[in-house]
Every structure is written in structure tokens, then in C-alpha cells.
Amino acid sequence: MGIPATLVLEHQTQTQLKALLDQADHTTQALLDNKLNQLDNLAVLLVQRPTLKSLLAINADSETLQTYLGGIQSSSGFDAILICDGETLVASASSETPSSLCEAPSSGNILSITGTAWMVTHAQLANGNYVVVGQQLSGIFEEFTTQSGLDYAFTLTRTWSPATCPFKPRNLLASSQTP
């Protein structure tokens, strides 16, 4: 009599565990989609800001642009706001932001830059330049842990590429706003 009960309990445990893992997966996907929407929204908002347009129209120096973008970055909570001309950095909200975020605007929304994973999005400006907004994945997962109570681990390997990324929110691997 003990063996059938043990088998039933084992089956119930496995079923509940799978349901919890599925729920955690759906929660993570929803949180990643939401974060990508936030990044997209800020990029689009920046492109439409009259102040940014006028600063770019008068060819403002990078220090003026950095001050302007820095104020926006500090209120947004994101790790990077850049203005890029092709693969060349025009201005950044922080001097510590890697300029290589400009190098791959069409390769997707998850980038590995010097061993750090970033979620990024971009929006094209009227002059052909584009705005890049990004946040480090480590910070995103810390935020998710607070929101969901789940613990996250994300490790980049030598063979990592956006195509092998296990997280695929809306258009994660094929940016919809390619400059």
C-alpha cells in the first residue's frame, strides 16, 4: 500500500513542479516584454523631444548633449542612453557607457559587450542618427527578483549569441526599429 501512495505523491510533486516552472517562465517572459516596451518607449520619446532635436540641429557639443541625456537617464533608471551616427558614438549620458553599443543596432535587443549582457533598443532620428537606450541584464534580473520573488541567473559563455539566448520577448532577436 505504501508504494502506490508514494508513486501518486511523486507524480503530484512532479506535476506541481512543472506548473511552477511554467508559471515562472511566463512571468519572466512578461517582465522581459514589459522592460523592452519601457526601453522602446523612452527611445521613441527621445526621438520626438524638441529639445534634443534643437540641440542636434545646432550641432551642440558632446558635453551639452551628455548633460541633457544624463538628466533623462537619471530619471529613467536605465543604464545607457546614447546618440549614434552609424557605429560612431555622438553623445552618451555617461562617459562610462560602452560606445560599442552603437556597433550593432540591427543584431537584436540582447547584446554582449565586453562580457556584459545588455538589453537595448534604438529609434532613428530625423537626421539619420539614432538613439540607443539600454539596461544591463544583471540589473534587469535584480529588478525582476524584487518584483516576482524568483531568483535569476544568467551566464554568458564564449559561444553565447543572441540566437541562443533563452529569453525571447517580443522581437528580442530581430529589432523592429533598425536605423
C-alpha positions as CSV (number, residue, x, y, z in Angstrom):
1,M,0.0,0.0,0.0
2,G,2.9,2.4,0.7
3,I,4.4,2.1,-2.8
4,P,1.3,3.2,-4.8
5,A,0.9,6.2,-2.4
6,T,4.5,7.1,-2.9
7,L,4.1,6.9,-6.7
8,V,1.0,9.2,-6.6
9,L,2.8,11.7,-4.4
10,E,5.8,11.6,-6.7
11,H,3.6,12.2,-9.7
12,Q,1.7,15.1,-8.0
13,T,5.0,16.7,-6.9
14,Q,6.4,16.5,-10.5
15,T,3.2,17.9,-11.9
16,Q,3.2,20.8,-9.4
17,L,6.9,21.5,-10.0
18,K,6.3,21.6,-13.8
19,A,3.4,24.0,-13.3
20,L,5.5,26.3,-11.1
21,L,8.3,26.3,-13.6
22,D,5.9,27.1,-16.4
23,Q,4.5,30.0,-14.4
24,A,8.0,31.3,-13.6
25,D,8.8,31.1,-17.4
26,H,5.6,33.0,-18.3
27,T,6.3,35.6,-15.6
28,T,9.8,36.1,-16.8
29,Q,8.7,36.5,-20.4
30,A,6.1,39.0,-19.4
31,L,8.6,41.0,-17.4
32,L,11.1,41.0,-20.3
33,D,8.4,42.1,-22.7
34,N,7.5,44.9,-20.3
35,K,11.1,46.0,-19.9
36,L,11.6,46.0,-23.7
37,N,8.5,48.2,-24.0
38,Q,9.9,50.6,-21.5
39,L,13.2,50.9,-23.4
40,D,11.3,51.3,-26.7
41,N,9.0,54.0,-25.2
42,L,11.9,56.0,-24.0
43,A,13.8,55.7,-27.3
44,V,10.7,56.9,-29.2
45,L,10.1,59.7,-26.7
46,L,13.7,60.9,-27.0
47,V,13.5,61.0,-30.8
48,Q,10.4,63.2,-30.5
49,R,11.7,65.6,-27.9
50,P,12.0,69.1,-29.3
51,T,15.0,69.9,-27.0
52,L,17.0,67.1,-28.4
53,K,16.0,68.0,-32.0
54,S,17.2,71.6,-31.5
55,L,20.4,70.5,-29.8
56,L,21.2,68.3,-32.7
57,A,20.2,70.9,-35.2
58,I,22.7,73.4,-33.8
59,N,25.4,70.7,-33.6
60,A,25.6,71.1,-29.8
61,D,28.9,69.9,-28.3
62,S,29.0,66.4,-26.7
63,E,29.2,67.9,-23.2
64,T,25.9,69.7,-23.7
65,L,24.3,66.6,-25.1
66,Q,25.8,64.5,-22.2
67,T,24.3,66.8,-19.6
68,Y,20.9,66.7,-21.4
69,L,20.9,62.9,-21.8
70,G,22.3,62.5,-18.2
71,G,19.3,64.2,-16.7
72,I,16.9,61.9,-18.7
73,Q,19.0,58.8,-17.8
74,S,19.0,59.6,-14.1
75,S,15.2,59.9,-14.1
76,S,14.6,56.8,-16.3
77,G,16.6,54.3,-14.2
78,F,18.3,52.9,-17.4
79,D,22.0,52.3,-17.7
80,A,22.6,53.7,-21.1
81,I,21.3,56.5,-23.4
82,L,23.4,57.2,-26.5
83,I,23.2,59.0,-29.7
84,C,25.0,57.2,-32.5
85,D,25.9,58.1,-36.1
86,G,26.3,54.7,-37.7
87,E,28.7,52.9,-35.4
88,T,30.2,56.1,-34.1
89,L,29.2,57.5,-30.7
90,V,28.0,61.1,-31.0
91,A,27.0,61.5,-27.3
92,S,26.3,59.5,-24.3
93,A,24.5,60.2,-21.0
94,S,27.5,58.8,-19.2
95,S,31.2,58.6,-20.0
96,E,31.2,55.0,-18.6
97,T,28.7,53.7,-21.2
98,P,30.4,51.5,-23.7
99,S,30.4,53.2,-27.1
100,S,30.3,49.7,-28.7
101,L,26.5,49.7,-28.0
102,C,26.5,51.8,-31.2
103,E,28.1,49.0,-33.2
104,A,25.3,46.5,-33.6
105,P,21.9,48.2,-33.8
106,S,20.3,45.6,-36.0
107,S,21.6,42.5,-34.3
108,G,18.7,42.3,-31.8
109,N,17.9,43.5,-28.4
110,I,20.3,41.5,-26.3
111,L,24.0,42.3,-26.8
112,S,27.1,41.1,-25.2
113,I,29.6,44.0,-24.8
114,T,32.9,43.1,-23.2
115,G,31.3,40.2,-21.2
116,T,28.3,42.2,-20.0
117,A,24.8,41.4,-21.4
118,W,22.7,44.4,-22.3
119,M,19.0,44.7,-23.4
120,V,18.9,47.6,-25.9
121,T,16.6,49.3,-28.3
122,H,17.0,52.1,-30.8
123,A,15.0,54.6,-32.6
124,Q,16.0,56.7,-35.6
125,L,16.3,60.4,-35.5
126,A,15.3,62.7,-38.4
127,N,18.9,63.4,-39.2
128,G,19.7,59.7,-39.7
129,N,21.4,59.3,-36.4
130,Y,19.7,57.0,-33.8
131,V,19.1,56.9,-30.1
132,V,20.1,53.8,-28.2
133,V,18.6,53.1,-24.8
134,G,19.8,50.1,-22.8
135,Q,20.0,48.4,-19.4
136,Q,22.4,45.7,-18.2
137,L,20.7,42.3,-17.9
138,S,22.1,41.9,-14.4
139,G,20.2,44.9,-13.2
140,I,17.1,43.8,-15.0
141,F,17.2,40.4,-13.3
142,E,17.8,42.1,-9.9
143,E,14.7,44.2,-10.5
144,F,12.7,41.1,-11.6
145,T,13.8,39.2,-8.4
146,T,12.2,42.1,-6.4
147,Q,9.0,42.1,-8.4
148,S,8.5,38.3,-8.7
149,G,10.3,36.7,-5.8
150,L,12.1,34.5,-8.3
151,D,15.9,34.2,-8.3
152,Y,17.6,34.5,-11.7
153,A,21.0,33.5,-13.0
154,F,22.3,34.5,-16.4
155,T,25.8,33.5,-17.6
156,L,27.5,34.5,-20.8
157,T,29.7,31.9,-22.4
158,R,32.2,32.1,-25.2
159,T,29.7,30.6,-27.5
160,W,26.9,32.9,-26.5
161,S,25.0,34.7,-29.2
162,P,21.6,36.4,-29.4
163,A,20.3,33.4,-31.4
164,T,21.0,31.1,-28.4
165,C,19.5,33.5,-25.8
166,P,16.9,31.6,-23.8
167,F,14.8,34.8,-23.3
168,K,12.8,35.8,-26.3
169,P,10.4,38.7,-25.6
170,R,8.7,40.4,-28.5
171,N,11.1,40.9,-31.3
172,L,14.1,40.3,-29.0
173,L,16.3,38.9,-31.7
174,A,15.1,41.0,-34.6
175,S,14.9,44.6,-33.8
176,S,11.8,46.3,-35.3
177,Q,13.4,49.8,-35.4
178,T,16.6,49.3,-37.4
179,P,18.1,52.6,-38.4
